[in-house]
Amino acid sequence: MTLTVIALGANIDDPVAQLKEAFQRLRELPGLTELRASPIYQSPPMGPKDQPPYFNAVVAGAFQGKPLELLMALQDIEKSMGRVKKRHWGERCIDLDIIQLGENKTVSPNLTIPHPGIENRLFVVQPMIDILGVDHKVPGLPELGTLREALSNEAVIVCENDVLG
């Protein structure tokens, strides 16, 4: 079993409900166990600014299987939940990304692990800290606490009353 971190994001079609639905579907995936969820955070959109704010969370657990199998399962969840990609970094009802898969480094046309850009995304770093702690290291990056310090000018708002599971 390998430590697996998946980021969840949504900003349309009742985003908090979408995150909760995605979490329930993740819990049903074969080979993915021991899931722990972060609080839900709200953040400004990373891409085009003419879209609603995003709601984000991170799930950590153990996975037994191949990285591309997990990617395909996540894409199946996105598709079944109605995700349609209209523009780069645009609005979406659900987005599921593999952030970390143990110490694995994978670079292929369809998948890069660890997920590129982690160090620029407080909406991923802070929820990871909530689950894994400030001392956790993603392969090839400094500790999460150091990443958070570097993102001190970014803002995320914890959604106190919203939890995934």
NORLIN-V245253 format. One line per field, one symbol per residue. burial: 1 if it has 16 or more other C-alpha atoms within 10 Angstrom, else 0. A space follows every 10 residues. Layout:
burial: ???
This chain:
burial: 0111111111 1100110111 1110011000 0110111111 1111100000 0111111111 1110001001 1011101100 1010000001 1111111111 1100010000 0111100110 1111111110 1101001100 0011101100 1000010100 00110
